[in-house]
Amino acid sequence: MKFLLEVTVDDALPAEDKARELGRILRYWGGNLHHYALVPGDGSPIHDSAFQEVGHWRVAGAAGA
């Protein structure tokens, strides 16, 4: 399985705030992982703490695909 996760964090944020926001995004996403079958084609947008879309994840298929 090839799993892709892409998140854009605001470059204008101080490093500490970037780390905090990315950590929050990853914890929230990881906590909801059990809701997905994780089969090719699965995916979802990723939102920050202000509910703005900042990225996405998807299952692309076999590794190397």
PDB file of N, CA, C and O in Angstrom:
ATOM      1  N   MET A   1       0.845  -1.170   0.000  1.00  0.00           N
ATOM      2  CA  MET A   1       0.000   0.000   0.000  1.00  0.00           C
ATOM      3  C   MET A   1       0.890   1.232   0.000  1.00  0.00           C
ATOM      4  O   MET A   1       1.877   1.293   0.733  1.00  0.00           O
ATOM      5  N   LYS A   2       0.541   2.208  -0.819  1.00  0.00           N
ATOM      6  CA  LYS A   2       1.235   3.484  -0.821  1.00  0.00           C
ATOM      7  C   LYS A   2       0.303   4.509  -0.200  1.00  0.00           C
ATOM      8  O   LYS A   2      -0.795   4.755  -0.698  1.00  0.00           O
ATOM      9  N   PHE A   3       0.758   5.104   0.900  1.00  0.00           N
ATOM     10  CA  PHE A   3      -0.035   6.064   1.648  1.00  0.00           C
ATOM     11  C   PHE A   3       0.631   7.430   1.527  1.00  0.00           C
ATOM     12  O   PHE A   3       1.830   7.560   1.774  1.00  0.00           O
ATOM     13  N   LEU A   4      -0.139   8.448   1.148  1.00  0.00           N
ATOM     14  CA  LEU A   4       0.399   9.800   0.974  1.00  0.00           C
ATOM     15  C   LEU A   4      -0.342  10.769   1.878  1.00  0.00           C
ATOM     16  O   LEU A   4      -1.572  10.782   1.916  1.00  0.00           O
ATOM     17  N   LEU A   5       0.417  11.582   2.608  1.00  0.00           N
ATOM     18  CA  LEU A   5      -0.157  12.614   3.459  1.00  0.00           C
ATOM     19  C   LEU A   5       0.603  13.901   3.183  1.00  0.00           C
ATOM     20  O   LEU A   5       1.828  13.945   3.295  1.00  0.00           O
ATOM     21  N   GLU A   6      -0.125  14.940   2.824  1.00  0.00           N
ATOM     22  CA  GLU A   6       0.501  16.220   2.510  1.00  0.00           C
ATOM     23  C   GLU A   6      -0.216  17.318   3.276  1.00  0.00           C
ATOM     24  O   GLU A   6      -1.438  17.450   3.208  1.00  0.00           O
ATOM     25  N   VAL A   7       0.574  18.111   4.014  1.00  0.00           N
ATOM     26  CA  VAL A   7       0.033  19.211   4.801  1.00  0.00           C
ATOM     27  C   VAL A   7       0.909  20.435   4.574  1.00  0.00           C
ATOM     28  O   VAL A   7       2.135  20.334   4.589  1.00  0.00           O
ATOM     29  N   THR A   8       0.287  21.585   4.364  1.00  0.00           N
ATOM     30  CA  THR A   8       1.011  22.840   4.256  1.00  0.00           C
ATOM     31  C   THR A   8       0.765  23.642   5.528  1.00  0.00           C
ATOM     32  O   THR A   8      -0.376  23.947   5.873  1.00  0.00           O
ATOM     33  N   VAL A   9       1.851  23.979   6.222  1.00  0.00           N
ATOM     34  CA  VAL A   9       1.766  24.770   7.445  1.00  0.00           C
ATOM     35  C   VAL A   9       2.232  26.186   7.119  1.00  0.00           C
ATOM     36  O   VAL A   9       3.231  26.367   6.422  1.00  0.00           O
ATOM     37  N   ASP A  10       1.525  27.172   7.612  1.00  0.00           N
ATOM     38  CA  ASP A  10       1.811  28.585   7.347  1.00  0.00           C
ATOM     39  C   ASP A  10       3.253  28.935   7.712  1.00  0.00           C
ATOM     40  O   ASP A  10       3.643  28.820   8.874  1.00  0.00           O
ATOM     41  N   ASP A  11       4.048  29.361   6.726  1.00  0.00           N
ATOM     42  CA  ASP A  11       5.445  29.746   6.955  1.00  0.00           C
ATOM     43  C   ASP A  11       5.572  30.963   7.863  1.00  0.00           C
ATOM     44  O   ASP A  11       6.622  31.173   8.469  1.00  0.00           O
ATOM     45  N   ALA A  12       4.528  31.759   7.963  1.00  0.00           N
ATOM     46  CA  ALA A  12       4.591  32.965   8.784  1.00  0.00           C
ATOM     47  C   ALA A  12       4.502  32.664  10.281  1.00  0.00           C
ATOM     48  O   ALA A  12       4.819  33.520  11.107  1.00  0.00           O
ATOM     49  N   LEU A  13       4.074  31.460  10.628  1.00  0.00           N
ATOM     50  CA  LEU A  13       3.972  31.091  12.043  1.00  0.00           C
ATOM     51  C   LEU A  13       5.356  30.894  12.644  1.00  0.00           C
ATOM     52  O   LEU A  13       6.268  30.435  11.955  1.00  0.00           O
ATOM     53  N   PRO A  14       5.526  31.236  13.926  1.00  0.00           N
ATOM     54  CA  PRO A  14       6.780  30.902  14.619  1.00  0.00           C
ATOM     55  C   PRO A  14       6.947  29.376  14.654  1.00  0.00           C
ATOM     56  O   PRO A  14       5.963  28.637  14.608  1.00  0.00           O
ATOM     57  N   ALA A  15       8.192  28.918  14.736  1.00  0.00           N
ATOM     58  CA  ALA A  15       8.485  27.476  14.705  1.00  0.00           C
ATOM     59  C   ALA A  15       7.678  26.705  15.747  1.00  0.00           C
ATOM     60  O   ALA A  15       7.184  25.614  15.462  1.00  0.00           O
ATOM     61  N   GLU A  16       7.539  27.261  16.952  1.00  0.00           N
ATOM     62  CA  GLU A  16       6.793  26.574  18.010  1.00  0.00           C
ATOM     63  C   GLU A  16       5.330  26.389  17.619  1.00  0.00           C
ATOM     64  O   GLU A  16       4.748  25.334  17.869  1.00  0.00           O
ATOM     65  N   ASP A  17       4.735  27.413  17.006  1.00  0.00           N
ATOM     66  CA  ASP A  17       3.339  27.316  16.577  1.00  0.00           C
ATOM     67  C   ASP A  17       3.176  26.347  15.417  1.00  0.00           C
ATOM     68  O   ASP A  17       2.168  25.645  15.337  1.00  0.00           O
ATOM     69  N   LYS A  18       4.158  26.297  14.512  1.00  0.00           N
ATOM     70  CA  LYS A  18       4.119  25.324  13.404  1.00  0.00           C
ATOM     71  C   LYS A  18       4.101  23.909  13.963  1.00  0.00           C
ATOM     72  O   LYS A  18       3.302  23.073  13.541  1.00  0.00           O
ATOM     73  N   ALA A  19       4.987  23.649  14.914  1.00  0.00           N
ATOM     74  CA  ALA A  19       5.072  22.310  15.513  1.00  0.00           C
ATOM     75  C   ALA A  19       3.780  21.958  16.242  1.00  0.00           C
ATOM     76  O   ALA A  19       3.291  20.833  16.140  1.00  0.00           O
ATOM     77  N   ARG A  20       3.233  22.913  16.971  1.00  0.00           N
ATOM     78  CA  ARG A  20       1.991  22.671  17.717  1.00  0.00           C
ATOM     79  C   ARG A  20       0.839  22.369  16.758  1.00  0.00           C
ATOM     80  O   ARG A  20       0.070  21.434  16.981  1.00  0.00           O
ATOM     81  N   GLU A  21       0.720  23.167  15.683  1.00  0.00           N
ATOM     82  CA  GLU A  21      -0.368  22.970  14.720  1.00  0.00           C
ATOM     83  C   GLU A  21      -0.221  21.639  13.983  1.00  0.00           C
ATOM     84  O   GLU A  21      -1.199  20.910  13.820  1.00  0.00           O
ATOM     85  N   LEU A  22       0.981  21.323  13.541  1.00  0.00           N
ATOM     86  CA  LEU A  22       1.196  20.051  12.856  1.00  0.00           C
ATOM     87  C   LEU A  22       0.928  18.880  13.788  1.00  0.00           C
ATOM     88  O   LEU A  22       0.333  17.885  13.373  1.00  0.00           O
ATOM     89  N   GLY A  23       1.356  18.982  15.033  1.00  0.00           N
ATOM     90  CA  GLY A  23       1.075  17.933  16.015  1.00  0.00           C
ATOM     91  C   GLY A  23      -0.413  17.724  16.216  1.00  0.00           C
ATOM     92  O   GLY A  23      -0.879  16.587  16.296  1.00  0.00           O
ATOM     93  N   ARG A  24      -1.170  18.825  16.300  1.00  0.00           N
ATOM     94  CA  ARG A  24      -2.612  18.734  16.465  1.00  0.00           C
ATOM     95  C   ARG A  24      -3.262  18.073  15.259  1.00  0.00           C
ATOM     96  O   ARG A  24      -4.146  17.229  15.400  1.00  0.00           O
ATOM     97  N   ILE A  25      -2.813  18.468  14.069  1.00  0.00           N
ATOM     98  CA  ILE A  25      -3.354  17.882  12.839  1.00  0.00           C
ATOM     99  C   ILE A  25      -3.090  16.377  12.816  1.00  0.00           C
ATOM    100  O   ILE A  25      -3.996  15.602  12.511  1.00  0.00           O
ATOM    101  N   LEU A  26      -1.881  15.956  13.130  1.00  0.00           N
ATOM    102  CA  LEU A  26      -1.529  14.537  13.091  1.00  0.00           C
ATOM    103  C   LEU A  26      -2.268  13.734  14.160  1.00  0.00           C
ATOM    104  O   LEU A  26      -2.691  12.608  13.900  1.00  0.00           O
ATOM    105  N   ARG A  27      -2.427  14.298  15.355  1.00  0.00           N
ATOM    106  CA  ARG A  27      -3.176  13.590  16.413  1.00  0.00           C
ATOM    107  C   ARG A  27      -4.638  13.410  16.011  1.00  0.00           C
ATOM    108  O   ARG A  27      -5.197  12.324  16.162  1.00  0.00           O
ATOM    109  N   TYR A  28      -5.250  14.464  15.504  1.00  0.00           N
ATOM    110  CA  TYR A  28      -6.650  14.400  15.100  1.00  0.00           C
ATOM    111  C   TYR A  28      -6.829  13.388  13.971  1.00  0.00           C
ATOM    112  O   TYR A  28      -7.732  12.553  14.002  1.00  0.00           O
ATOM    113  N   TRP A  29      -5.949  13.481  12.976  1.00  0.00           N
ATOM    114  CA  TRP A  29      -6.035  12.561  11.850  1.00  0.00           C
ATOM    115  C   TRP A  29      -5.830  11.120  12.323  1.00  0.00           C
ATOM    116  O   TRP A  29      -6.601  10.232  11.962  1.00  0.00           O
ATOM    117  N   GLY A  30      -4.791  10.889  13.131  1.00  0.00           N
ATOM    118  CA  GLY A  30      -4.505   9.541  13.622  1.00  0.00           C
ATOM    119  C   GLY A  30      -5.650   8.969  14.442  1.00  0.00           C
ATOM    120  O   GLY A  30      -5.925   7.771  14.379  1.00  0.00           O
ATOM    121  N   GLY A  31      -6.319   9.824  15.213  1.00  0.00           N
ATOM    122  CA  GLY A  31      -7.443   9.376  16.027  1.00  0.00           C
ATOM    123  C   GLY A  31      -8.647   8.957  15.199  1.00  0.00           C
ATOM    124  O   GLY A  31      -9.494   8.196  15.666  1.00  0.00           O
ATOM    125  N   ASN A  32      -8.724   9.454  13.972  1.00  0.00           N
ATOM    126  CA  ASN A  32      -9.857   9.117  13.100  1.00  0.00           C
ATOM    127  C   ASN A  32      -9.529   8.049  12.068  1.00  0.00           C
ATOM    128  O   ASN A  32     -10.386   7.683  11.264  1.00  0.00           O
ATOM    129  N   LEU A  33      -8.326   7.557  12.081  1.00  0.00           N
ATOM    130  CA  LEU A  33      -7.876   6.594  11.084  1.00  0.00           C
ATOM    131  C   LEU A  33      -8.743   5.347  11.032  1.00  0.00           C
ATOM    132  O   LEU A  33      -8.936   4.772   9.961  1.00  0.00           O
ATOM    133  N   HIS A  34      -9.266   4.925  12.169  1.00  0.00           N
ATOM    134  CA  HIS A  34     -10.067   3.697  12.211  1.00  0.00           C
ATOM    135  C   HIS A  34     -11.381   3.814  11.420  1.00  0.00           C
ATOM    136  O   HIS A  34     -12.052   2.807  11.194  1.00  0.00           O
ATOM    137  N   HIS A  35     -11.747   5.015  11.003  1.00  0.00           N
ATOM    138  CA  HIS A  35     -12.973   5.210  10.221  1.00  0.00           C
ATOM    139  C   HIS A  35     -12.800   4.861   8.740  1.00  0.00           C
ATOM    140  O   HIS A  35     -13.776   4.851   7.990  1.00  0.00           O
ATOM    141  N   TYR A  36     -11.583   4.580   8.320  1.00  0.00           N
ATOM    142  CA  TYR A  36     -11.292   4.359   6.902  1.00  0.00           C
ATOM    143  C   TYR A  36     -10.835   2.930   6.651  1.00  0.00           C
ATOM    144  O   TYR A  36     -10.176   2.321   7.494  1.00  0.00           O
ATOM    145  N   ALA A  37     -11.192   2.398   5.479  1.00  0.00           N
ATOM    146  CA  ALA A  37     -10.797   1.035   5.099  1.00  0.00           C
ATOM    147  C   ALA A  37      -9.342   0.987   4.642  1.00  0.00           C
ATOM    148  O   ALA A  37      -8.736  -0.084   4.626  1.00  0.00           O
ATOM    149  N   LEU A  38      -8.774   2.137   4.270  1.00  0.00           N
ATOM    150  CA  LEU A  38      -7.404   2.235   3.775  1.00  0.00           C
ATOM    151  C   LEU A  38      -7.181   1.361   2.551  1.00  0.00           C
ATOM    152  O   LEU A  38      -6.221   0.593   2.477  1.00  0.00           O
ATOM    153  N   VAL A  39      -8.075   1.495   1.608  1.00  0.00           N
ATOM    154  CA  VAL A  39      -7.956   0.801   0.326  1.00  0.00           C
ATOM    155  C   VAL A  39      -7.646   1.835  -0.751  1.00  0.00           C
ATOM    156  O   VAL A  39      -7.934   3.018  -0.564  1.00  0.00           O
ATOM    157  N   PRO A  40      -7.066   1.416  -1.872  1.00  0.00           N
ATOM    158  CA  PRO A  40      -6.775   2.381  -2.935  1.00  0.00           C
ATOM    159  C   PRO A  40      -8.000   3.230  -3.275  1.00  0.00           C
ATOM    160  O   PRO A  40      -9.102   2.717  -3.470  1.00  0.00           O
ATOM    161  N   GLY A  41      -7.774   4.534  -3.340  1.00  0.00           N
ATOM    162  CA  GLY A  41      -8.847   5.471  -3.608  1.00  0.00           C
ATOM    163  C   GLY A  41      -9.358   6.181  -2.369  1.00  0.00           C
ATOM    164  O   GLY A  41      -9.945   7.259  -2.471  1.00  0.00           O
ATOM    165  N   ASP A  42      -9.140   5.579  -1.173  1.00  0.00           N
ATOM    166  CA  ASP A  42      -9.525   6.257   0.060  1.00  0.00           C
ATOM    167  C   ASP A  42      -8.722   7.536   0.204  1.00  0.00           C
ATOM    168  O   ASP A  42      -7.570   7.607  -0.226  1.00  0.00           O
ATOM    169  N   GLY A  43      -9.322   8.534   0.803  1.00  0.00           N
ATOM    170  CA  GLY A  43      -8.625   9.782   1.070  1.00  0.00           C
ATOM    171  C   GLY A  43      -9.571  10.790   1.671  1.00  0.00           C
ATOM    172  O   GLY A  43     -10.781  10.575   1.727  1.00  0.00           O
ATOM    173  N   SER A  44      -9.003  11.893   2.119  1.00  0.00           N
ATOM    174  CA  SER A  44      -9.812  12.921   2.751  1.00  0.00           C
ATOM    175  C   SER A  44      -8.995  14.195   2.864  1.00  0.00           C
ATOM    176  O   SER A  44      -7.769  14.142   2.958  1.00  0.00           O
ATOM    177  N   PRO A  45      -9.669  15.347   2.855  1.00  0.00           N
ATOM    178  CA  PRO A  45      -8.956  16.593   3.113  1.00  0.00           C
ATOM    179  C   PRO A  45      -8.494  16.643   4.570  1.00  0.00           C
ATOM    180  O   PRO A  45      -9.043  15.950   5.426  1.00  0.00           O
ATOM    181  N   ILE A  46      -7.491  17.461   4.842  1.00  0.00           N
ATOM    182  CA  ILE A  46      -6.989  17.681   6.194  1.00  0.00           C
ATOM    183  C   ILE A  46      -7.190  19.157   6.509  1.00  0.00           C
ATOM    184  O   ILE A  46      -6.885  20.024   5.690  1.00  0.00           O
ATOM    185  N   HIS A  47      -7.714  19.438   7.720  1.00  0.00           N
ATOM    186  CA  HIS A  47      -8.018  20.808   8.133  1.00  0.00           C
ATOM    187  C   HIS A  47      -7.181  21.198   9.346  1.00  0.00           C
ATOM    188  O   HIS A  47      -6.821  20.352  10.164  1.00  0.00           O
ATOM    189  N   ASP A  48      -6.878  22.492   9.451  1.00  0.00           N
ATOM    190  CA  ASP A  48      -6.143  22.992  10.605  1.00  0.00           C
ATOM    191  C   ASP A  48      -7.116  23.359  11.719  1.00  0.00           C
ATOM    192  O   ASP A  48      -8.316  23.108  11.606  1.00  0.00           O
ATOM    193  N   SER A  49      -6.601  23.955  12.797  1.00  0.00           N
ATOM    194  CA  SER A  49      -7.449  24.275  13.949  1.00  0.00           C
ATOM    195  C   SER A  49      -8.461  25.375  13.641  1.00  0.00           C
ATOM    196  O   SER A  49      -9.425  25.554  14.385  1.00  0.00           O
ATOM    197  N   ALA A  50      -8.253  26.109  12.559  1.00  0.00           N
ATOM    198  CA  ALA A  50      -9.224  27.122  12.131  1.00  0.00           C
ATOM    199  C   ALA A  50     -10.203  26.542  11.105  1.00  0.00           C
ATOM    200  O   ALA A  50     -10.976  27.283  10.497  1.00  0.00           O
ATOM    201  N   PHE A  51     -10.170  25.230  10.915  1.00  0.00           N
ATOM    202  CA  PHE A  51     -11.027  24.501   9.987  1.00  0.00           C
ATOM    203  C   PHE A  51     -10.787  24.880   8.527  1.00  0.00           C
ATOM    204  O   PHE A  51     -11.672  24.737   7.683  1.00  0.00           O
ATOM    205  N   GLN A  52      -9.577  25.364   8.241  1.00  0.00           N
ATOM    206  CA  GLN A  52      -9.184  25.654   6.867  1.00  0.00           C
ATOM    207  C   GLN A  52      -8.527  24.404   6.282  1.00  0.00           C
ATOM    208  O   GLN A  52      -7.743  23.744   6.964  1.00  0.00           O
ATOM    209  N   GLU A  53      -8.833  24.079   5.048  1.00  0.00           N
ATOM    210  CA  GLU A  53      -8.203  22.934   4.408  1.00  0.00           C
ATOM    211  C   GLU A  53      -6.729  23.244   4.163  1.00  0.00           C
ATOM    212  O   GLU A  53      -6.394  24.237   3.517  1.00  0.00           O
ATOM    213  N   VAL A  54      -5.850  22.385   4.685  1.00  0.00           N
ATOM    214  CA  VAL A  54      -4.405  22.610   4.574  1.00  0.00           C
ATOM    215  C   VAL A  54      -3.674  21.445   3.915  1.00  0.00           C
ATOM    216  O   VAL A  54      -2.449  21.466   3.794  1.00  0.00           O
ATOM    217  N   GLY A  55      -4.412  20.442   3.493  1.00  0.00           N
ATOM    218  CA  GLY A  55      -3.771  19.302   2.854  1.00  0.00           C
ATOM    219  C   GLY A  55      -4.752  18.177   2.615  1.00  0.00           C
ATOM    220  O   GLY A  55      -5.968  18.368   2.626  1.00  0.00           O
ATOM    221  N   HIS A  56      -4.193  16.998   2.397  1.00  0.00           N
ATOM    222  CA  HIS A  56      -5.022  15.827   2.142  1.00  0.00           C
ATOM    223  C   HIS A  56      -4.192  14.569   2.379  1.00  0.00           C
ATOM    224  O   HIS A  56      -2.964  14.614   2.452  1.00  0.00           O
ATOM    225  N   TRP A  57      -4.882  13.472   2.495  1.00  0.00           N
ATOM    226  CA  TRP A  57      -4.220  12.166   2.513  1.00  0.00           C
ATOM    227  C   TRP A  57      -4.963  11.280   1.538  1.00  0.00           C
ATOM    228  O   TRP A  57      -6.130  11.509   1.221  1.00  0.00           O
ATOM    229  N   ARG A  58      -4.252  10.252   1.065  1.00  0.00           N
ATOM    230  CA  ARG A  58      -4.900   9.288   0.173  1.00  0.00           C
ATOM    231  C   ARG A  58      -4.095   7.995   0.137  1.00  0.00           C
ATOM    232  O   ARG A  58      -2.896   7.964   0.414  1.00  0.00           O
ATOM    233  N   VAL A  59      -4.793   6.954  -0.209  1.00  0.00           N
ATOM    234  CA  VAL A  59      -4.147   5.663  -0.470  1.00  0.00           C
ATOM    235  C   VAL A  59      -4.062   5.536  -1.976  1.00  0.00           C
ATOM    236  O   VAL A  59      -5.079   5.485  -2.668  1.00  0.00           O
ATOM    237  N   ALA A  60      -2.828   5.484  -2.480  1.00  0.00           N
ATOM    238  CA  ALA A  60      -2.614   5.491  -3.924  1.00  0.00           C
ATOM    239  C   ALA A  60      -2.572   4.101  -4.525  1.00  0.00           C
ATOM    240  O   ALA A  60      -2.715   3.961  -5.739  1.00  0.00           O
ATOM    241  N   GLY A  61      -2.386   3.089  -3.732  1.00  0.00           N
ATOM    242  CA  GLY A  61      -2.312   1.732  -4.256  1.00  0.00           C
ATOM    243  C   GLY A  61      -1.097   1.022  -3.734  1.00  0.00           C
ATOM    244  O   GLY A  61      -0.681   1.245  -2.598  1.00  0.00           O
ATOM    245  N   ALA A  62      -0.524   0.171  -4.549  1.00  0.00           N
ATOM    246  CA  ALA A  62       0.628  -0.622  -4.143  1.00  0.00           C
ATOM    247  C   ALA A  62       1.860   0.259  -3.961  1.00  0.00           C
ATOM    248  O   ALA A  62       2.006   1.278  -4.636  1.00  0.00           O
ATOM    249  N   ALA A  63       2.735  -0.134  -3.056  1.00  0.00           N
ATOM    250  CA  ALA A  63       3.987   0.586  -2.849  1.00  0.00           C
ATOM    251  C   ALA A  63       4.742   0.653  -4.175  1.00  0.00           C
ATOM    252  O   ALA A  63       4.815  -0.327  -4.916  1.00  0.00           O
ATOM    253  N   GLY A  64       5.292   1.807  -4.453  1.00  0.00           N
ATOM    254  CA  GLY A  64       6.017   1.993  -5.706  1.00  0.00           C
ATOM    255  C   GLY A  64       5.137   2.398  -6.853  1.00  0.00           C
ATOM    256  O   GLY A  64       5.625   2.646  -7.956  1.00  0.00           O
ATOM    257  N   ALA A  65       3.815   2.471  -6.607  1.00  0.00           N
ATOM    258  CA  ALA A  65       2.879   2.851  -7.674  1.00  0.00           C
ATOM    259  C   ALA A  65       2.823   4.345  -7.840  1.00  0.00           C
ATOM    260  O   ALA A  65       2.088   4.845  -8.692  1.00  0.00           O
TER     261      ALA A  65
END
